[in-house]
Amino acid sequence: MKKLYLIRHAKSSWKEVGVPDFKRKLNKRGKKDASIMGEVLKKKGIIPDIIISSPANRTKKTSYIIAENIGIKKENIIFKESIYESNIEELLNLIKNLDNSLNSIFLIGHNPSLNILAEYLTNSYINNIPTCGILAVNLEINLWNKISKACGKIEFFDYPKNYNIIQNKKGI
């Protein structure tokens, strides 16, 4: 069985007027949320075989923060241009060509493509993967090139607001 973690980049900044979408940075909340979700993954004992990320600035920074929290070096993150502004076919092609020795993958990217991929793989209505949301999918396949519609089951779906509410109530 293969496992795919679909992770949307954390909240980005819109403060800098005229900055191209690709170069937008994380805002303060985005940095905090990425750290929180990295800690969540660490507490769950989740360490992927590989992290594959969009090279967009906000996604790259999200990848770095999560990797640091779970103990993976920056050098072990692969950036794929095809993830930025991708469609489901491009994401599926990327996944189908993964090395079969890899069993657990973090795919860090953007909506709407991650959301569409999640719904395709799980045959579930997801509606929206929020910023820095993580959707863990157990794939009922042994080879990545066998990925197909409804081959996955959601293991968990988690996102920062689940923790921000708790923190805010406690005054943290």
N, C-alpha and C positions, 0 to 999 in steps of 0.2 A: 504494500500500500504506500502511496505517495501522499505527501502533505504539502499544501500550498497556503501560505499566509498572505492574503491580499491586504496591503497597508496603504492607506491614502496619506499623502504628505500632510504635515501639520499646517496650522493656520498661517497664512502668508500676509505680508504687509502690503497695503495699498497706499502708504504715505508718500512714497516717492513718485511724483507725477512724471510721466514719460518713460518710466522704466519698462522695458519690454517684459512680457509675461514670463518668458524663460528665465529672466534674471531677478524676478521678485524674491525677496528674502523672507525668512520667517519673522513674524512679529514676536513680541514678548510672550504672549499666550501660546504661540506655536512652539517656541523653545521649551516652555514649561510642560506643555502637553506631550511633546515627544519624549521628554525625560520621564514623565509619569508612565507612559505606555511602555517605555523601555524597562522600567522597574516592574511593571505588571508582567511582562514577558519573562524577566529574570526570576521573579517569584514563582512563576509557573514552571520554571526550568526549561524554557523553550529557547533553544539555540539552533538556528538553521545550519544546514550544510553550506549554504551560500545566500548572500543578499544580492539581488539584482534590482537596480534602481534606475529611474529616469535621471538624466544628468541635469535637469532643471535645478536652479539654485535652491529653491525651497525643498525640493525632494532630496537633493544631495545632502542638505543639512539635516533633514529628518533622518536619513539613513545613518549619518555619522553619529547623531545623538543616540539613536536606538542601539546601534552597534557598540558604542562606548558603554552603555548601560548593561548590555548582556555579555560584554567581554570579547568582542570581535574587533580586530584591528581594521582601520580605514582601508588598508591595502587589500583587504579581503572582500571588498564590495566591488561588484561589476556594474558599470554604468552603460546602459544601452539606449542610444538615441531613439530607437524605435518605440520606446515606451511613452515618450513625450508626444502628445497629440495622436496617440494610437487608436486603432479601432480593435474590435474583438478578434478579427482575423489575424492582425499583426501580433497581438498578445498570445493567441493560441499557437501561432507559428513559432514564436520565441520559446514557449513552453515545450512544444513538441520536439524541439531540437536540443533540449537539455540532456546532459550526460546522465544516463540511467543509474550511475553510481550515487547520484544525489537523490536523497529521499525527502528532504525537508527544505523548502525554498521560501524566502521572504521576497515578495514582488512588491516593490514600493513605487507607486505611481499616482495617477490622477483619475478623477472622475471626468466624464461619465464612463470611460472605458472599463475601469475596475469594477464599477457597479454592474455594468452589463455583463462582464465576464462572470462575476459572482452569481448572478441570476441564471446565466447559461449553464454553469457547472452544477449548480445545486437545484435547479428547477424551483427556486423559491423567489418570492417577491421581497427584495431587499429594500427598495425605495431609495435609500441613500446611505452610502458609507460616508460618515462625517469626517472632517479633517482629523487626521491621526487615528482614525478608526481601523480596527484590525478584524478581519474576517478569516477565521481559520477553517480550512476546508480539507476534510479527509477524502482523498480521491481513491476510488475503488479500481485502481489500475496498478500495474507493476512496471510499466514502461511509459515514459512521458509521451511518446508519440501515440499512445492509445487514449489520450485525453479526449473527451467527447461530452456532448450535451447530457446533463443530469448524471454524470459519473461521480459526483461528489456529494458529501453530506456535511452540513455545517457542524463543526465541533464547538465553536464559540464565536460570538460577535461582540466586541467590546470597543469602547471609545472613551475619550477623556471626560466627557460630562458625567459619566458614572462615578468618577472619582472627584471631580471638581465640586459636585453637590455635597459630597461627604466632607471634603475639606472646608468648604464654606460654612457648613453647619457647625463644624468644630472650631471654626475661627483660625484655621491653619493658613 
